[in-house]
Amino acid sequence: MTEQGVRRTAEQVLALAPDDASRTAGAKLGGAGPWSQIGGSASGLVWGLCRGSGSTPYRTVVDVGGPAYKCSCPSRKFPCKHALGLLLLWSAEGVGEDGEVPQWAADWSAERAAKAARPAAAPGPPADEEAARRRAGRRAARIGAGVTELEQRLEDVLRGGLAGQQQAGYGPWEETAARMVDAQAPGLAARVRELGTIPSCGPGWPARMLEEGALLHLLNRGWLGLAGLPEPLAATVRSRVGLPGAAAEGEVVRDRWLVLAQYDSVSPDGRLTTRRTWLTGLGSGRPALVLDFGPPGRPPALALPVGLVVEAEARFRPGTAGLRADLGERSAAAAPDRVPAGVGTGAALEAYGAALREDPWLDAWPVVLGPVIPIPGEPGWQLADAEGTSALPVAPAAAGSGPRAGLWQLAALSGGGPVTVFGECGHRGFTPLTAWHPGCPEPVALG
């Protein structure tokens, strides 16, 4: 099967859009009307000329196996509306696989191939191990000083009482986060910023702030007592504080990876967009979390639609409960013809509990639940085992009005019957992200 043969649905194509405006504009270009000289090749290239407002049409080419895009339009969005429209046209009608590739599309494809085949840079001179140890020692000392300062900050907050945090505002926490950045502990800075946003999160914020503050205190104590921890837990502490692990240390797993969910979140200061992509190995059964980041105004580059299957090597990072992975070179593969196997709510809680033993700061664990029935009600929604023996509460954030609020969509899909649901199982409940109707392998992204 060629890469063109692994055809995305319209929903999967539109999921690649960097924002709602691009999604709407791309959908308008999904018909043959504005296009000319459309073609495709067996290697996975799709190209065409799209009529714009000027006299010269835009040259658009897509490698559907990536996907990767190139367009002559001036848009700074990636992919642009023309690339989205061309992909929609390809997904709905097909463009053939035996066309002669125009020179401009062939040049772009050759440039990408040459870049991928370019040998790695020659190794530099041997590293000065003693100098590296001194640098690591200086950084550890700075982090230690930062941790001590952060512990004092938490102690002052508790001594003054949590009630005053709403009046104090976010500013003092941002100052503390900046101090953690100065101490070269970006992981601590991120947790401090999150802690500072809690007083504005609505009812129940004091309990949540106490919980998150306790976890931050536990991480501080873990760093200060790092030498006495077993190595797996020490690696987790280093990762949570923000120390990068050596790329060569991680386990490498080659598999066909099914994309279970993908969603974005923005940091409290609005400076960073984080894209989370959940995968599961169809052969190994292993879950993987791939993170990608984008600065303000530019979405993360990695775009893998839900339901897509890619064949790739995943290198798992140490100290991340076996979840965080980086994908190597990947190619599209045939999608599965069945719904992923699910587990009951009890097994989901057991899996999350086991993961917490390795990483006490783990927010959630990926789980495919099924068959379960969504049940609305007060004080909140639940996902109940089909046999009715137990249920999981849905996390409060999932029931809100944010981008992942797809509970009524899930209820409509269920129609009162059992469904299979993928999501994140955490201490605040279960957050549903994707669902499957019984007997239908086509996933439905919720939200």
N, C-alpha and C positions, 0 to 999 in steps of 0.2 A: 504494500500500500504506500502511495506517495504521501508526502506531507500535505499536499492539497487534499488528499482523500480524507484526512482527518478534519472534517468540516465543522467549524464552530456554528452554534446557533446564533440568532440575532441577539439574544440576551447576553451571550458570552462576548460577542463583539462589542456591544454597548458598555459592558463592564470595563472595557479597556479605556473608556473615555476619561480624561483627566478631571472633568467637572460636568455639571448638569448642562451648561450652555453648549459644550462640545458634543454632549450626547444628543441634545435636541437638533443641533445643526447637522451632525453626522447622519442622523436618521433621515433628514430631508434629502440627503445625497445618496441614499441607498437604492435608488432606482436607476434605470438605464438612461433617463432623460438627459442629464448634464454630461454624460460620459461619451467618449469616442476612443477609438483605437485601443479597446480593452483586449487584454490577452493574459495567458498564463502559461507556465512551463511545468514540466514534470518535477523539476527541482524544488518547486514551492514558491516561485515568484508569481506575483499578480501585479499587473500594471495597467495604467490608463491615463487619458487626458481628461481633466475635468474643467468644464467651462466656468469661468469666474466673471468678475465684473469688468476685467480688462479685455484687450483683444487677444492676448496670448493665454491659452489654457494652461492649467497647472499640471505639471508632470508628477504623477504619484506612483510609487512602487512599494509593494509590501512583500516581505518574506514571511509567509504564513506560518512557517515552522518555528519562528522566534517567539512571538512575532517581532519583526523589525520594520521600520518605516522610513521613507524618504519622500519629501514633497517639495516642490519649488515655490510653494506659497510662502508669504512672509510670517505666518503664524508662529508664535513661540511655544504653542501648546504641543504636547507630544503624547499620543498621536494627534494630529490635526483632524479637522472635520472631514477633509478629503480622504485621508487614509481610512477613517472609520466608514465613510460612505462606500469606498471601494471594497472593504472587507464585508460590509453588509450585502453588497451586490454579489460578491463571490459566494457568500454563505447561502444566499437565497436562490441564485440562478446558476452559479458556476460560470466559469469563463473559458473552459477548455484547458488542456494541458500540452498542446502541441504547437503553440504559437511561436513565431520568431521573436526573440527578445530584442527590443529596440536598444540601440547603442547606449543611451543614457541609463537605462535600467541595468544593462549588462555591466557597465562601468561601475555602478554602485555595488552590484553583487560581487564583482571581482575585487573591489577594494575591501569589502567586508571579509571575503575569503582570505585575502592576503594578510589582513590584520590578525585574523584568527590563527593563521599558520605561522605567523611571525615567531621565531624562536625566542624563548625567554632570555632576558638579559644575562650576560655572562656574570658568574658570581664575582663579587668584589673581593678585596683582600680579606684575609681571615679576620674575624671580629676580635677585638681586644676584650677578652672575657673579663679581665680584671676591671677595665673601665666600665663594662656593662654592669658588673656587680656593684660598682660604686654608684652608678646612676640609679640602679634599682634600689639601693640602700637609701639614697637621698630622697627618692620618691616615696618610699615606705615611711621615712621619717616625716615628710610633709603630710602624707595621708594620716599618720598617727596624730600629728598636731591638730589637723582638721577634725578628726574624730573626737578628740578630747574637747575641742571647742564646741562641737555639735552636741556632745553629751551635756555640757554646761547649759547650752541653749534649751535643750529639752527639760532639764531640771528646773530652769527658771520658769518655763511655761507651766509646769506642773505646780510649782510653788505658788505662782500667781493665780492659778485656776484657769480652766479652759473657757469659762464664761466670757473672759475678756478678749478672746481671740477674734470675735466678730468685730469688735470696736478697733482692735489693733490693725486689722486689714492685712493685705497680702505683702506689703512692702518689707516688713522685717524678715519674712521668710525668703524673699528674693535676695535680700542682703546676705542671709546665711547661705543660700545656694551659691551666690557668687564667691563666698569664702571657700566653699567646697571645690569649686572650679579652680580657684587659686591653689588649693591643696592637691590638685590633680586627682580628684575623686569624683568623676562625672556621674557615676552611679548614685552616689550619695546626694549630689546636687539635684538630680532628677527626682529622687524620693522626697527631698525637702520641698521642692516646688509643688509636688503633688499634695504634700501635707498642708501647704499653705492655702490651697484652694478648697479644702474640706469645709471650713466654716461657712462658705457661701453655697454649700450643696443642699441646703434645705433641712427638713426635719430629721432628727437623729444624728446630726453631725457630731455632737460631742462624743458619742460612743464610737463612731467611726474614727474620729481623730485620735482617741485613746488607743484604739486597735492599731492604727498605722504608726502612731508614735512608739508603741511597744515593739513593733516589728523593726522600726528604725533603731531603737535602742539595742535590740538583739543583734542587729547587724554590726553596730558599733562595738559591742562586747566581743563579737566574733572576730573582728579585726584586731582588737587589742589582745586577744588570746589566740591569735592565729597559729602560733608555734605549737600549741597543745592540741590542735584539731587533727583528726584523721584527714589524709590528703584529699579524698573526694569532697568532704565538706569544706576544707580549706580552699579548694579550687572554686567552689560555689561562692564562698565569701569574697574571694578576689574578684570573681566575675561580677558579683552584685555591687561591689564598691566601684568598679569601673576599670580594673586592670585587664588589658587584653591578654588572651591566651595565645600561645604560639600556634600558628595555622597548621603546622605539621603534626601537632599533638592529637588532633581529633580523629575519631574513627570514620572511615570512608565506607559508605554503603551505596552500591549501584543497584538501582531498582527502577521500576515503572511507577512514577509518583502521581497519584490522583489528587487534584486540587480540590480540597474540601470547602475552603472559605478564604475570602480575602477582604480586608477592610482597612480603612485608614483612621488614624487618630492624630490630633494636633496637640502639641505640648502647651502647657498653660500660658506660656509667653508668646505663643503663636509663631515661634521661630523654626519649628521643625515639624514636619509631617512624617509619621511612622506608618508604614504599610506592613500589615501582618498577613502572611500567607500560610495557611495550614495545609499540610500535605499528609498523605498516608501511603506507605509503600505497599503496592498490590502483591508483591512477593514476600516481603519481610514482615508486613503488618506493622511496621514501625512508624510512629507519628513524627512529624518534623515541622518546625516553625522557622520560616524564612522571613527575615526582617529587611526592609529597604527603607531608605530615608530620602526626604526631599526638602530643600530649603524653601523659604517663603516664595510663593508664586510659581513654584515648579513641583509638580507631583513626583513621587518616586518613580523610577524608571521601570521597575519590575511589574509587569502586568500579566497575570496568569488567570484567565477566567475560570470560574467554578465549573467543575466537570471535566476540565482539560486533563489529559494524561501526558506527562513528559517522561522520557527516558533520560536519566542523568545520574551522575555521582553526587551524593550529598555528603559533605564533610561536617560531622557533628562537632560542635565546640565543647571542650571540657567545662565542667562546672555549671551546666545549664539544665540539670535534671534529664540529660539526654534528649533535649528537644531542639535547641537552637542549631540550625544547620545552614551551610552555604552551598548553593547549587553550582556545579560545574557546567561544562558545555552540555546543552540539552537539545533533544529533538522530540518532535511530536510523536505520539504513539496512539494506537487504537484505544478508544474509550471502553470501559467495561460495559458489559451488557446485563448487569444485575445491580441491585441496590446493595450498598455496603452492609456488611453484617453488623448488627447492633447488639448492645448489652443492656441489661436491666439497670434500674436506678441504684440498686444495692452495689452492683459491680462497679458502677461509675464512682460511687463514693469510696469504695475500697481502692480503686486506682488512684484517685486524688490523694487519699491518705498515704499510700505507699510513696507517691512522688514527694509529698511534704517531708518525709523522712530524709530524702536526699537534698531537698531545697526548701527550708522553712519559709522562704520569702516568695514562693511560687503563688502567683495570683490565681491561676486556673490550670486545669489539665484538659487536653482535648479528648472528647468522648463522642462516639456514635451511639446514641440511645435508640433502642427499638426492640419490639414495637411499643410505642407509647401513645397516649392520648392527651392532647392539650385540653386543660380544664380551666376556664376563666372563673374568677371569683374574688372574694375579699378574704384576707387582705391582699391577695395577689394570685397570679396564675400559677398553675402547677403542670408538670408533665408526669402523668401516672402510667405505671406499667399496665399493659393491656389486660393482664390477668387481675389487676386491681389490688395487688398486695402492698405496694408502696408507691411513693411519688417524690419528685424533686421540686422544690420551689424554683420559680423563674427569678433570676436576679432582678432587683428593682430597676436597674438601668435599662434592661431590655424592654421593660413595660412602659418606658417614657416615650418622649416624642423625638428622640434622636435618630441617627441614621440606621440604627439596628433595631428599630421598633417594628418588628414584623410578626407580632403575635396574632393579630387578626388575620394576616395572610396565612399563617400556619393553621389557624382554626378553619379557614376556608378550605385549605388543602386537605385537612383531615376530614371535614364533614362529620365530625363526631366519631370517626373510626381511627384505627391505629395508623401511625406513620413512623418513619425513621427520621431521626433528627440528629444533626451534628452540631456541636457547640462546645462551650467552655464551661467546665464544672469547677466552681470555686467556692470560697467560704461564704459568699453572699448569695449563692444559688447557681442556677444553670442559665447560661446565655445562649439561646438558639441562634444559629447562624445560617444553616442550610437544612433543607428537608427533602425527603423523597416520598412520593405516594407509593403504596404497595404495588409491586410488580412493574414499576416504571423507573428505569435507571437514570432518567433525566433529572438532574438536581434543580431545586428551586432556591435561589439565594434569598434570604429573608431580610427585609429592611427597606 
